[in-house]
Amino acid sequence: MGENHKKFEDLHRASGFINLNPLQRGGVLSDAARRVVPEWCDGYSVCDFCEGCLDRIKNPPVESFVHETLPEFLGTETARVTNGARESKFIVMHSLCEKGDCIVLDSNAHYTSYVAAERAGVEFFEVEKTGEPEYEILEDKYAEKIEGAKSKTGKPPKLALLTYPDGNYGNLPDAERVAKICHQYDVPLLLNCAYSVGRMPISAKKLGADFIVGSGHKSMAASGPVGVLGTSSEYAEVLFRKSEKYKIKEVELLGCTSRGLPIITLMASFPAVVERVKNWGEEVEKARKFSKQMENLGMQQMGQRPHNHDLMFFAAPIFFEISNRHKKGRFFLYKELKDRGIVGIKSGLTKHFKMSTYQLTGEEIERVVSAFTEISKL
Ligand SMILES: *Cc1c(COP(=O)(O)O)cnc(C)c1O
């Protein structure tokens, strides 16, 4: 071993910027969670009083969180904490499907839905979206796609998945309607709520979903990696079946999932998350107002309009045009924003980019709008 590895001792991250990255806006810890971080950051810190089942640990109160709080919050009969939304999806696909089975999903689905399907060895059929600028999933197409999958493979799909909202445009399809259609064909529905659980009020029961999946580090103010998975008791037996050799360990969860700081921050932030969900209406208003201001500068917000989520996708021909003559080329937008204390738009993008106003203060939004205004005049 040389000396090169010593550099890892001195890792730091720039702070003090306004961050517009949709991926990171909902994962900022609550003050309460931040305070307890030093006590729980060592490996396996939650396991002091574990008797073999992570979700049965009473101190810290993982058991009541997993078995009482979380199902109530998700509107499900059972729930578990996982290592992420993708792990939750894989658990469902892997328990419900045999290799060679098929599922139906929306074409706005996140890449992790496709990769989870691939890992589970299942074929997928995609529900198309409408074209530019809305890119909407039409709920009724689920019927067509389920029938199509059935006639192509000779058997009905084992699962349908709806991304709610999707991570590109922030579109919220009518999930209740999709659930009804799927159930007419006896196909269970999984709602991928990586961008909604922890941001907006949402109940699997109300929407009629059989499975609901969330992401702690994306939308529940947790350091992560950590995710949540909720389902009805009907499917709980299949999903959370126990090992034959180790009678108390759940196979799909590989015995234990999130342990240590990820689950602690999820729990410690939870009271603040419950409160912020109540302010969802204000977040939507904020996003809509911001979208209008961006459009006044010559950009176009893609996806549903008026928009129903803080994640927004903009087409910005005006910035593309500037990038053609700016000395920093396509990196100009990133640099100009950073010079004004703003980060989170992917470096190198100008023509299209996504961003979020989630949890930004009025003053921060004003700074962002005036930065975009100045830059648009370059
Ligand atoms: C971010 C995201 C995921 C991945 O979440 P993880 O918790 O990191 O696995 C899945 N689906 C959507 C729609 C996302 O936006």
PDBQT file of the ligand as one rigid body, heavy atoms in Angstrom, charges set to zero:
ROOT
HETATM    1  C1  LIG A 401     -34.735   8.434  -7.296  1.00  0.00    +0.000 C 
HETATM    2  C2  LIG A 401     -35.718   7.494  -7.825  1.00  0.00    +0.000 A 
HETATM    3  C3  LIG A 401     -35.615   6.127  -7.566  1.00  0.00    +0.000 A 
HETATM    4  C4  LIG A 401     -34.453   5.528  -6.825  1.00  0.00    +0.000 C 
HETATM    5  O1  LIG A 401     -34.591   5.652  -5.439  1.00  0.00    +0.000 OA
HETATM    6  P1  LIG A 401     -33.573   4.918  -4.481  1.00  0.00    +0.000 P 
HETATM    7  O2  LIG A 401     -34.181   5.049  -3.137  1.00  0.00    +0.000 OA
HETATM    8  O3  LIG A 401     -32.254   5.630  -4.581  1.00  0.00    +0.000 OA
HETATM    9  O4  LIG A 401     -33.463   3.496  -4.922  1.00  0.00    +0.000 OA
HETATM   10  C5  LIG A 401     -36.604   5.303  -8.030  1.00  0.00    +0.000 A 
HETATM   11  N1  LIG A 401     -37.645   5.785  -8.724  1.00  0.00    +0.000 NA
HETATM   12  C6  LIG A 401     -37.779   7.089  -8.998  1.00  0.00    +0.000 A 
HETATM   13  C7  LIG A 401     -38.960   7.575  -9.761  1.00  0.00    +0.000 C 
HETATM   14  C8  LIG A 401     -36.821   7.973  -8.575  1.00  0.00    +0.000 A 
HETATM   15  O5  LIG A 401     -36.947   9.267  -8.878  1.00  0.00    +0.000 OA
ENDROOT
TORSDOF 0
